[in-house]
């Protein structure tokens, strides 16, 4: 045994004893100042930290109490205490306690993490269903997937599919009620500002700052149709029966009293905007390509006659 390993073993044992005493007495100090496990360290370093610090600390806590259930109750009590502290004062305390919980239970399902500062936590592959993160602040954490700032979210009618749109134009789709990341693709050239699932959950509409509205196949991410406004898109929505798609934009057409110009799409019937019809290329024989919604003088939308043409 080398001198380095002897010193490491001694320091680790000393830290574990101090941390255990702090938790038992509900008076955190070292656990506020230092992190037990560094999420952004190399894998072998983080795994060594868990082996030398986290696991022995749990063993010591369980031997000094009535077992894992008592340890969980102590962790919950301390998290509730820290929740009332200012964010600047919480330090590594919440992250250390939550790391103990994760190693003890193997997941963070149902844990209340609201109003906590979670600093340097390793969350890759960790199940967190029904965990509460309201008002929580996450710093230097590692997640299962890296993605840009989320601007828009949508959930399908049954809850089977969840979607998110990012600042850099990506669309992400989860299935199994948001538990499995299913598809990720570059949908737009600018931030995705709005998403909507069709009532039958087969189609996803997306609107973007790049001025485009797009329809996607939810299962394959195939692009079904795209159209354009002359300015940023702010909202998209399907009608209850799924036959119409409405989009809101900053077109500044001057044809409506409302600040946003609307567009409506009758699926399999065509597209029309406040500025004029969107051309919809024929996709099959007898494909009608124009239908209409037009603004009235008072700013309300009224249905207009539709012109159609067939592919010869």
Number of C-alpha atoms within 10 A of each C-alpha: 5 7 8 9 10 11 11 13 12 12 12 17 16 13 17 22 16 17 24 22 16 15 19 16 10 14 13 19 15 16 23 17 13 13 21 26 24 23 21 14 13 9 11 9 14 17 16 12 18 19 13 18 20 22 15 17 22 20 14 15 22 17 12 14 13 10 13 17 12 14 22 17 11 19 21 18 14 18 22 17 13 21 18 11 13 12 15 7 12 23 22 22 26 26 29 25 22 20 24 22 20 18 14 18 12 12 18 22 15 12 16 17 23 16 20 26 25 25 21 21 24 22 18 12 11 14 15 16 13 11 14 16 15 11 11 16 14 15 12 13 16 17 14 11 9 7 14 11 12 18 16 22 18 17 20 20 13 10 13 14 24 22 24 23 31 24 20 18 23 20 24 20 23 18 18 12 13 16 14 12 16 17 15 16 12 13 23 23 15 19 24 31 24 25 26 24 25 22 17 11 19 14 21 24 25 30 35 31 22 19 21 23 28 19 22 19 15 20 15 10 18 11 14 12 13 15 17 19 25 14 17 22 28 20 22 24 20 20 14 10 9 17 15 19 21 19 24 23 25 17 20 15 13 12 16 20 13 13 14 20 24 26 28 28 24 20 13 15 18 24 25 25 23 25 19 13 18 22 13 19 13 15 12 10 10 12 18 20 25 22 23 23 22 23 21 14 10 10 14 12 16 10 12 12 10 15 12 13 12 12 12 8
